[in-house]
Amino acid sequence: MSFSYPRSAKSVFEDITLEAHAGTMTAILGNNGAGKSTLLNLLAHIESPTTGAVRVCGKELSSMGRREIAQHIAYVTQQQRIPHLSVYDEVLLGRKPHVSWSISENDRAVVAAAIERLELESFVDRYCDELSGGERQKVYIARALAQETEALLLDEPTSALDPKNQMEVLRVIREITTQASLATVMVIHDINLALRFCDRFLLMRNGDVIARGGLEAITAEALSTAYDMPMRIVDVDGIKMVVM
């Protein structure tokens, strides 16, 4: 697909293709202004492509209403309105696309499981606007998990977290992606976290795709081109690490 903003003479990107498969985590990497968050907005149907289409489970998003899209795709954006809601009620909002008349026992069980997954049990009665940025981020991810979708989109999911919580949250996302066969796509700036937890990659620079594929696609040359600075890849205890 291609995309340009109204009244803009320049496209954000042209003829870009991305596939996300069940049970995989795809990292979108690249410099500031590469179009990463715009691409996520297109995948979530917040923006519509100028040409081309986005499909989930073979069906075009343009043919769906917002409720149906939310039954298939959960999206945790980087900027969130901070609600004066309890943590429990905020996570419960993730069930909204599935609720017809009233909240069921299954809805409550799903919410309880999401809260437990993110270790938020001690926060359930606290209000979201009383939490730290990192604590709120975990609540928003729990709400997305409670949607029980096929696809999970994350825009900088670890940006407000300390190193310990970054590892823990990505470990949980990795586990749920595998266990629930989610197609998870995330924008992330930390290349080393992406290499540790993701299995598919889209490397962009200024709207162009520099590399795509598995770990083999992330080379020192590709990274240096994408970020316009020298980078090299080293092996640390069997884990690929990027050194700048």
Backbone bond lengths (Angstrom), bond angles and torsions (degrees), N, CA, C in turn:
res aa  C-N    CA-C-N  psi(-1)  N-CA   C-N-CA  omega(-1)  CA-C   N-CA-C  phi
1 M - - - 1.458 - - 1.516 109.40 -
2 S 1.323 115.05 164.04 1.458 122.72 176.29 1.521 108.08 -126.26
3 F 1.349 115.05 157.58 1.459 118.60 -180.00 1.516 110.50 -152.70
4 S 1.332 115.14 136.48 1.461 121.37 169.81 1.524 107.41 -143.11
5 Y 1.320 115.89 147.57 1.456 120.69 178.86 1.529 109.67 -74.81
6 P 1.341 117.52 150.68 1.467 120.33 178.33 1.527 111.46 -54.46
7 R 1.308 115.74 139.45 1.463 123.73 178.57 1.531 113.54 65.19
8 S 1.335 116.27 14.33 1.463 119.85 176.33 1.518 109.31 -101.49
9 A 1.312 116.17 132.07 1.464 120.50 -178.28 1.529 111.51 -79.47
10 K 1.318 117.02 -16.22 1.458 121.20 -174.90 1.528 110.43 -113.08
11 S 1.305 116.71 134.68 1.459 121.10 177.13 1.524 110.39 -76.33
12 V 1.343 115.91 145.38 1.464 119.56 172.65 1.521 108.89 -68.24
13 F 1.339 115.88 -44.29 1.464 121.51 170.31 1.519 109.79 -157.61
14 E 1.322 115.44 161.17 1.456 121.59 -178.21 1.528 109.52 -130.77
15 D 1.320 114.92 137.39 1.473 122.38 173.69 1.525 112.15 51.25
16 I 1.345 115.74 48.05 1.459 119.68 178.05 1.529 109.41 -93.20
17 T 1.320 116.34 139.34 1.458 121.57 179.88 1.520 109.22 -126.32
18 L 1.316 116.02 134.57 1.464 121.41 178.22 1.517 108.80 -142.24
19 E 1.317 116.31 130.01 1.459 121.90 173.51 1.518 108.93 -118.92
20 A 1.328 116.06 132.91 1.464 121.38 175.42 1.522 107.77 -122.37
21 H 1.310 116.07 123.31 1.459 121.13 -174.25 1.529 111.63 -104.32
22 A 1.313 115.40 153.24 1.458 121.77 179.28 1.523 110.34 -55.75
23 G 1.336 114.97 135.50 1.452 120.35 177.35 1.511 114.91 83.46
24 T 1.343 117.76 7.73 1.469 120.50 -178.98 1.521 110.28 -120.93
25 M 1.345 114.66 153.31 1.465 122.03 172.90 1.515 108.23 -112.97
26 T 1.323 116.33 120.95 1.463 122.69 -179.71 1.517 109.27 -107.35
27 A 1.329 117.01 126.08 1.461 122.08 176.97 1.515 109.49 -100.02
28 I 1.346 116.35 129.58 1.459 121.71 171.57 1.523 106.72 -98.93
29 L 1.317 115.64 115.72 1.461 122.43 -174.97 1.524 109.91 -117.61
30 G 1.326 116.44 155.13 1.456 119.45 175.40 1.513 112.83 156.08
31 N 1.316 115.00 175.02 1.458 120.97 -176.85 1.528 111.32 -72.31
32 N 1.330 116.15 165.57 1.465 120.38 174.63 1.526 109.11 -60.38
33 G 1.327 116.61 134.89 1.454 120.62 -178.79 1.510 114.29 84.60
34 A 1.342 117.07 8.17 1.467 120.15 -179.26 1.525 112.56 -73.34
35 G 1.344 117.70 -17.77 1.459 121.18 -177.76 1.515 113.25 102.30
36 K 1.328 117.75 14.67 1.461 121.85 -174.79 1.529 112.05 -63.70
37 S 1.339 116.39 -52.93 1.466 119.73 -178.55 1.525 111.22 -68.55
38 T 1.330 116.88 -33.40 1.461 119.89 175.52 1.520 110.81 -61.97
39 L 1.333 116.51 -39.91 1.457 120.58 178.19 1.530 110.49 -62.70
40 L 1.330 117.66 -42.23 1.466 120.47 176.65 1.526 110.96 -61.68
41 N 1.346 117.40 -40.91 1.465 120.59 178.63 1.524 111.52 -62.12
42 L 1.320 117.00 -34.43 1.460 120.71 175.92 1.523 110.91 -68.91
43 L 1.329 116.22 -41.42 1.464 119.74 179.38 1.525 111.47 -64.53
44 A 1.337 116.24 -28.96 1.465 120.94 179.63 1.525 112.90 -91.69
45 H 1.325 117.33 -1.74 1.466 124.37 -178.94 1.528 112.21 65.96
46 I 1.334 117.09 25.22 1.459 120.57 169.77 1.525 108.83 -75.12
47 E 1.317 116.00 -36.01 1.462 123.12 169.65 1.531 107.80 -115.97
48 S 1.322 116.70 155.20 1.464 121.15 177.97 1.518 109.63 -110.29
49 P 1.335 118.03 138.39 1.462 119.68 -179.54 1.526 111.72 -64.71
50 T 1.326 115.88 147.14 1.457 120.99 175.58 1.518 109.90 -67.01
51 T 1.329 115.92 -42.62 1.468 122.18 171.82 1.517 107.57 -137.18
52 G 1.329 115.36 155.14 1.453 119.53 179.87 1.519 111.57 91.36
53 A 1.332 116.37 -172.51 1.455 121.26 -174.50 1.524 110.07 -151.79
54 V 1.329 113.84 158.46 1.461 121.95 173.08 1.526 107.33 -113.75
55 R 1.314 116.07 132.85 1.465 120.71 -178.90 1.524 110.03 -126.62
56 V 1.312 115.68 143.98 1.454 121.56 171.90 1.523 107.14 -128.22
57 C 1.323 115.96 127.89 1.466 121.89 -175.69 1.527 110.76 52.95
58 G 1.330 116.40 35.09 1.456 121.89 175.72 1.515 115.46 84.47
59 K 1.340 118.56 -3.56 1.463 121.41 -176.41 1.527 110.00 -110.42
60 E 1.341 116.39 134.64 1.460 120.37 -178.47 1.526 111.40 -70.63
61 L 1.339 115.47 135.54 1.459 120.01 178.91 1.529 111.53 -62.81
62 S 1.325 117.22 -30.91 1.467 120.62 -178.12 1.521 112.42 -63.86
63 S 1.331 117.40 -17.45 1.465 120.89 179.14 1.530 112.31 -93.79
64 M 1.325 117.11 0.35 1.464 121.65 -176.38 1.522 111.37 -107.57
65 G 1.323 115.96 153.73 1.459 121.51 169.37 1.515 109.71 -84.92
66 R 1.348 116.76 171.37 1.456 120.98 -177.32 1.523 111.94 -60.31
67 R 1.332 116.98 -39.71 1.470 120.35 -178.76 1.523 110.78 -63.62
68 E 1.328 116.64 -44.48 1.460 119.44 -179.40 1.524 111.33 -66.33
69 I 1.336 116.60 -40.14 1.466 119.33 176.68 1.526 110.30 -59.01
70 A 1.349 116.32 -42.48 1.467 120.32 -178.98 1.522 112.43 -68.19
71 Q 1.318 117.64 -17.41 1.464 120.35 174.53 1.523 111.69 -78.93
72 H 1.330 116.27 -17.56 1.465 121.40 -178.63 1.523 113.73 -108.90
73 I 1.356 116.78 -29.62 1.464 120.65 -172.58 1.524 109.88 -130.97
74 A 1.324 116.37 127.20 1.467 122.28 171.77 1.527 107.65 -107.44
75 Y 1.327 116.16 136.45 1.464 121.04 -174.69 1.521 109.46 -131.50
76 V 1.320 116.24 120.61 1.466 121.89 173.93 1.522 107.19 -104.47
77 T 1.322 116.44 106.28 1.464 120.96 -177.30 1.520 110.50 -81.50
78 Q 1.321 115.80 165.39 1.464 120.58 -179.27 1.522 110.97 -73.82
79 Q 1.331 116.73 -39.45 1.457 121.41 179.52 1.521 108.58 -104.53
80 Q 1.324 116.47 120.62 1.461 121.36 -178.58 1.529 109.57 -121.91
81 R 1.323 115.90 141.21 1.464 119.76 169.21 1.523 107.84 -68.23
82 I 1.319 117.37 131.73 1.465 120.62 -177.85 1.525 108.81 -88.95
83 P 1.314 118.42 109.77 1.469 120.82 -174.88 1.529 112.18 -85.91
84 H 1.309 115.86 153.77 1.467 120.15 170.73 1.526 107.67 -91.83
85 L 1.321 113.82 67.45 1.460 122.30 178.95 1.514 108.47 -127.30
86 S 1.318 115.87 153.30 1.459 118.77 173.73 1.525 108.85 -68.22
87 V 1.314 115.41 157.26 1.464 120.20 177.66 1.522 110.18 -56.81
88 Y 1.323 116.86 -42.38 1.472 119.94 -179.47 1.523 110.67 -60.67
89 D 1.314 117.75 -47.45 1.468 120.72 -177.83 1.525 111.59 -66.33
90 E 1.349 117.25 -35.01 1.462 119.97 178.57 1.530 110.47 -65.44
91 V 1.321 117.45 -43.20 1.472 120.30 177.89 1.530 109.96 -67.55
92 L 1.321 116.95 -36.40 1.463 121.54 178.01 1.529 111.60 -60.25
93 L 1.335 117.56 -28.99 1.467 120.66 177.74 1.532 111.50 -59.70
94 G 1.320 116.70 -24.08 1.459 119.66 176.51 1.517 113.21 -62.48
95 R 1.313 117.37 -20.34 1.471 121.23 179.56 1.527 112.15 -86.45
96 K 1.340 117.54 -6.67 1.469 121.10 -174.57 1.528 113.61 -53.38
97 P 1.357 120.26 -42.09 1.475 118.64 -179.44 1.527 113.89 -64.40
98 H 1.332 117.07 -16.59 1.469 120.66 -175.01 1.528 112.78 -104.85
99 V 1.335 118.12 -13.27 1.458 121.51 -174.81 1.525 110.08 -85.21
100 S 1.339 116.11 128.99 1.465 120.64 177.65 1.525 111.21 -95.55
101 W 1.342 116.09 -62.61 1.462 119.76 -176.16 1.520 112.46 -114.61
102 S 1.310 115.80 -45.51 1.460 118.81 -177.44 1.524 109.59 -147.88
103 I 1.302 115.44 163.70 1.454 121.09 -179.24 1.524 109.27 -75.18
104 S 1.310 115.89 129.53 1.466 121.32 -177.04 1.523 111.03 -95.99
105 E 1.323 114.80 170.08 1.462 119.90 175.54 1.529 110.45 -63.69
106 N 1.332 115.85 -33.54 1.466 119.12 177.62 1.529 110.52 -64.98
107 D 1.347 117.16 -41.28 1.456 120.82 177.46 1.526 110.36 -58.08
108 R 1.317 116.38 -45.66 1.462 120.34 -179.10 1.523 111.41 -66.78
109 A 1.334 116.72 -34.97 1.468 120.01 178.39 1.525 110.87 -66.96
110 V 1.341 116.44 -40.06 1.467 121.07 178.52 1.526 110.05 -64.10
111 V 1.333 116.67 -42.96 1.467 121.42 179.14 1.526 110.32 -63.22
112 A 1.323 116.72 -45.20 1.463 120.41 179.96 1.527 111.05 -60.85
113 A 1.344 116.53 -39.35 1.467 120.57 179.83 1.530 110.85 -66.44
114 A 1.345 116.90 -40.39 1.465 120.55 179.44 1.530 110.67 -66.00
115 I 1.322 116.76 -41.13 1.468 121.24 178.27 1.526 110.36 -63.27
116 E 1.324 116.33 -41.49 1.470 120.07 178.89 1.523 111.29 -66.69
117 R 1.338 116.65 -40.00 1.462 121.20 179.98 1.522 111.93 -56.89
118 L 1.336 116.24 -40.93 1.465 121.36 -177.54 1.528 112.00 -93.92
119 E 1.347 116.42 8.16 1.466 122.45 177.04 1.522 111.60 56.04
120 L 1.334 114.89 50.26 1.464 121.18 -177.79 1.529 112.44 -109.05
121 E 1.326 117.58 13.40 1.467 120.22 -175.08 1.529 112.39 -56.40
122 S 1.317 117.15 -37.19 1.470 119.64 -177.21 1.529 112.59 -77.28
123 F 1.341 116.71 -5.15 1.476 120.85 -177.15 1.528 113.06 -107.11
124 V 1.323 118.65 -3.68 1.474 120.14 -166.74 1.532 113.58 -56.98
125 D 1.334 118.11 -31.95 1.464 120.06 -177.05 1.524 113.11 -96.04
126 R 1.326 116.64 -1.09 1.466 119.77 178.66 1.524 109.98 -85.30
127 Y 1.324 116.15 156.39 1.461 120.37 179.51 1.528 110.07 -88.64
128 C 1.327 115.44 144.08 1.460 120.75 -176.53 1.521 112.52 -59.84
129 D 1.345 117.16 -34.66 1.465 119.34 -178.87 1.525 112.77 -77.52
130 E 1.346 117.05 2.77 1.453 121.58 174.27 1.530 111.89 -102.31
131 L 1.323 116.41 -4.03 1.457 121.11 -174.62 1.524 111.56 -92.86
132 S 1.318 115.93 161.58 1.460 120.67 173.03 1.525 108.91 -72.83
133 G 1.335 116.21 166.58 1.462 120.30 179.48 1.517 111.96 -59.75
134 G 1.328 116.86 -40.55 1.458 120.42 179.65 1.510 112.77 -66.97
135 E 1.343 116.35 -39.24 1.465 120.48 178.85 1.529 110.40 -65.89
136 R 1.335 116.37 -41.84 1.470 119.45 178.29 1.529 111.04 -63.12
137 Q 1.333 116.69 -39.02 1.461 119.48 -179.51 1.521 110.44 -59.58
138 K 1.313 117.83 -39.71 1.462 121.54 178.21 1.534 110.65 -65.97
139 V 1.346 116.58 -35.00 1.469 120.17 177.07 1.527 110.57 -64.99
140 Y 1.334 117.19 -43.51 1.462 120.94 -179.28 1.536 110.63 -64.57
141 I 1.318 117.15 -37.06 1.465 119.94 178.06 1.530 109.91 -68.52
142 A 1.332 116.90 -39.79 1.469 120.23 176.28 1.527 110.77 -61.23
143 R 1.343 116.87 -41.08 1.476 120.65 177.34 1.524 110.77 -60.68
144 A 1.336 116.95 -41.45 1.466 120.72 178.73 1.523 111.07 -64.50
145 L 1.326 117.03 -40.68 1.465 120.02 178.99 1.529 110.91 -64.94
146 A 1.335 116.24 -33.73 1.470 120.37 179.53 1.527 112.22 -67.39
147 Q 1.329 118.26 -17.06 1.468 120.48 177.47 1.530 112.31 -70.10
148 E 1.333 116.78 -22.23 1.473 121.91 179.70 1.531 111.36 51.93
149 T 1.315 115.39 59.64 1.459 122.02 -179.28 1.522 110.95 -99.03
150 E 1.338 115.94 174.60 1.461 120.69 173.63 1.524 111.69 -85.90
151 A 1.331 116.46 -26.04 1.467 121.20 -177.22 1.520 109.93 -124.96
152 L 1.332 115.66 141.48 1.453 122.02 178.73 1.528 108.18 -127.49
153 L 1.342 116.56 121.44 1.463 122.51 179.81 1.519 108.59 -110.89
154 L 1.330 116.43 132.90 1.456 121.69 -176.49 1.525 109.66 -133.73
155 D 1.327 116.56 125.06 1.460 121.15 177.58 1.525 107.94 -105.41
156 E 1.308 116.89 106.96 1.468 123.45 -178.71 1.534 111.94 51.08
157 P 1.336 118.12 60.90 1.468 120.39 -174.75 1.518 114.59 -67.09
158 T 1.342 118.59 -16.78 1.463 120.54 -177.17 1.524 113.03 -111.06
159 S 1.328 117.70 9.83 1.473 120.44 -171.38 1.522 112.99 -63.46
160 A 1.335 118.39 -29.71 1.468 120.86 -177.07 1.527 112.59 -103.68
161 L 1.324 116.83 11.39 1.462 120.59 -173.90 1.520 112.02 -105.48
162 D 1.331 116.00 148.02 1.455 120.62 173.06 1.533 108.60 -75.22
163 P 1.346 118.34 166.25 1.472 120.05 -174.55 1.527 114.52 -54.02
164 K 1.336 117.38 -41.37 1.471 119.83 -179.62 1.519 110.82 -62.19
165 N 1.340 116.90 -46.31 1.458 120.29 -179.27 1.531 112.12 -72.06
166 Q 1.328 117.92 -29.44 1.461 119.78 173.41 1.528 110.29 -58.31
167 M 1.312 116.13 -48.77 1.465 120.81 -179.77 1.528 110.86 -63.84
168 E 1.337 116.47 -42.73 1.454 120.03 -176.54 1.528 111.68 -67.18
169 V 1.342 116.54 -45.32 1.468 119.74 -179.21 1.524 111.25 -63.94
170 L 1.335 117.53 -44.54 1.461 119.84 179.64 1.520 111.74 -67.66
171 R 1.335 117.18 -32.27 1.468 119.66 175.37 1.529 110.52 -63.70
172 V 1.348 116.10 -43.33 1.467 120.10 178.42 1.525 110.87 -63.88
173 I 1.347 116.78 -44.47 1.463 120.30 179.06 1.525 110.66 -61.71
174 R 1.329 115.86 -41.24 1.471 120.28 177.89 1.526 111.13 -61.44
175 E 1.328 116.85 -45.22 1.467 121.19 -179.74 1.529 111.42 -62.71
176 I 1.332 116.07 -46.38 1.468 119.40 -177.66 1.520 110.48 -68.90
177 T 1.332 117.24 -37.21 1.467 120.48 176.43 1.519 110.55 -56.15
178 T 1.333 116.33 -43.80 1.462 120.75 -179.59 1.518 111.79 -73.21
179 Q 1.332 116.74 -48.99 1.466 120.69 -174.35 1.524 112.77 -68.32
180 A 1.342 116.87 -38.57 1.468 120.63 -178.25 1.523 112.63 -97.24
181 S 1.329 116.94 6.15 1.474 122.28 -179.64 1.527 111.78 53.35
182 L 1.328 116.38 47.14 1.455 120.73 177.32 1.526 110.67 -81.07
183 A 1.308 115.60 150.21 1.467 121.14 166.34 1.522 105.58 -97.69
184 T 1.327 116.33 100.48 1.461 121.69 -175.10 1.525 109.85 -101.60
185 V 1.343 115.34 129.74 1.464 121.62 178.20 1.520 107.21 -128.09
186 M 1.332 116.26 127.67 1.463 117.67 179.94 1.515 111.92 -137.88
187 V 1.337 114.31 143.90 1.455 122.10 168.96 1.514 106.79 -89.14
188 I 1.328 116.79 130.54 1.457 120.06 -178.54 1.524 108.70 -149.13
189 H 1.331 116.25 138.98 1.466 120.45 179.87 1.521 112.13 -88.96
190 D 1.329 117.19 -26.20 1.460 120.35 -177.21 1.537 108.88 -80.54
191 I 1.331 115.36 103.00 1.460 120.55 -176.07 1.520 110.92 -63.26
192 N 1.330 117.31 -38.56 1.456 120.43 -176.85 1.529 112.32 -68.05
193 L 1.334 117.54 -35.85 1.465 119.73 174.26 1.524 110.07 -66.11
194 A 1.329 116.69 -40.10 1.464 120.42 177.94 1.528 110.66 -60.62
195 L 1.335 117.05 -45.19 1.458 120.54 -179.66 1.523 111.72 -64.94
196 R 1.308 116.66 -31.10 1.463 120.86 -177.43 1.524 112.34 -75.59
197 F 1.348 117.33 -36.19 1.462 119.47 -170.43 1.530 114.86 -113.72
198 C 1.319 118.24 -18.26 1.465 120.21 -175.40 1.524 111.31 -100.67
199 D 1.323 115.41 156.20 1.470 119.39 178.73 1.523 112.69 -118.44
200 R 1.346 116.82 -9.55 1.459 121.10 176.41 1.526 108.22 -130.82
201 F 1.354 116.41 150.85 1.458 120.26 -173.42 1.521 110.74 -142.67
202 L 1.334 114.64 143.25 1.460 122.44 170.00 1.517 105.85 -127.26
203 L 1.321 116.90 113.29 1.459 122.83 -176.22 1.517 108.54 -105.28
204 M 1.357 116.69 120.63 1.451 121.72 -172.64 1.521 111.37 -121.82
205 R 1.335 114.56 154.22 1.462 121.06 169.38 1.524 108.10 -144.53
206 N 1.324 115.87 119.27 1.468 121.92 176.67 1.523 112.41 49.42
207 G 1.337 116.02 44.65 1.451 121.38 176.52 1.510 115.89 86.24
208 D 1.333 117.56 -8.96 1.460 121.34 179.27 1.523 110.48 -99.35
209 V 1.325 116.23 145.14 1.460 120.93 176.38 1.526 108.73 -85.57
210 I 1.318 115.94 119.16 1.462 121.64 179.33 1.529 110.27 -87.20
211 A 1.330 116.26 -39.84 1.465 120.81 -179.98 1.519 108.96 -157.52
212 R 1.316 115.90 154.20 1.460 121.63 175.31 1.520 108.47 -149.51
213 G 1.337 116.32 154.31 1.460 120.27 177.25 1.513 111.83 130.57
214 G 1.325 116.29 -154.55 1.451 121.78 179.88 1.514 111.46 -85.63
215 L 1.338 115.94 -161.93 1.465 120.69 -178.36 1.526 112.43 -55.44
216 E 1.332 115.75 -31.39 1.461 118.99 -178.11 1.528 112.69 -64.10
217 A 1.350 116.73 -20.15 1.470 120.49 -178.82 1.532 112.02 -77.79
218 I 1.335 116.59 -21.60 1.461 120.50 -177.30 1.524 108.78 -90.22
219 T 1.309 115.65 94.06 1.457 122.12 179.78 1.531 109.51 -110.63
220 A 1.320 115.43 164.13 1.467 119.78 178.04 1.525 110.61 -60.62
221 E 1.326 116.39 -38.54 1.466 120.32 179.97 1.520 111.19 -64.46
222 A 1.350 116.64 -45.67 1.463 120.06 -179.22 1.521 110.83 -64.10
223 L 1.321 117.51 -43.49 1.461 121.10 179.54 1.523 111.39 -64.13
224 S 1.317 116.96 -42.48 1.466 121.03 -179.92 1.522 110.99 -62.88
225 T 1.343 116.41 -37.41 1.463 120.77 177.74 1.522 111.17 -68.57
226 A 1.329 116.24 -44.15 1.461 120.83 -175.96 1.523 111.79 -66.41
227 Y 1.316 117.12 -39.94 1.463 120.89 -174.61 1.525 113.44 -101.79
228 D 1.334 116.49 -0.99 1.463 122.24 176.90 1.532 111.64 55.38
229 M 1.328 115.52 44.99 1.459 121.51 175.82 1.528 108.31 -160.06
230 P 1.328 117.52 151.61 1.461 119.37 -177.80 1.527 111.72 -65.71
231 M 1.303 116.93 132.80 1.458 122.52 175.44 1.521 109.19 -138.70
232 R 1.310 115.21 150.62 1.460 119.05 173.32 1.517 109.21 -137.17
233 I 1.313 115.72 158.68 1.459 122.20 -177.95 1.521 109.04 -113.36
234 V 1.336 115.55 129.75 1.458 121.00 178.55 1.522 109.05 -123.07
235 D 1.313 115.43 161.57 1.455 121.82 178.42 1.526 108.96 -103.39
236 V 1.342 116.70 121.52 1.462 121.80 178.35 1.524 108.26 -121.53
237 D 1.317 116.02 106.21 1.465 121.58 -179.13 1.534 111.60 53.10
238 G 1.316 115.70 41.46 1.460 120.95 176.89 1.506 114.69 82.06
239 I 1.328 118.12 5.23 1.462 122.22 -179.68 1.526 108.80 -113.39
240 K 1.325 116.72 131.07 1.467 121.13 176.76 1.519 109.73 -69.05
241 M 1.333 116.44 130.89 1.463 121.41 177.08 1.521 108.88 -130.91
242 V 1.335 115.56 143.26 1.456 121.21 178.41 1.517 109.20 -98.07
243 V 1.309 116.22 130.57 1.461 122.37 178.26 1.513 108.04 -115.54
244 M 1.332 117.32 132.98 1.461 122.23 -178.27 1.519 110.74 -110.46
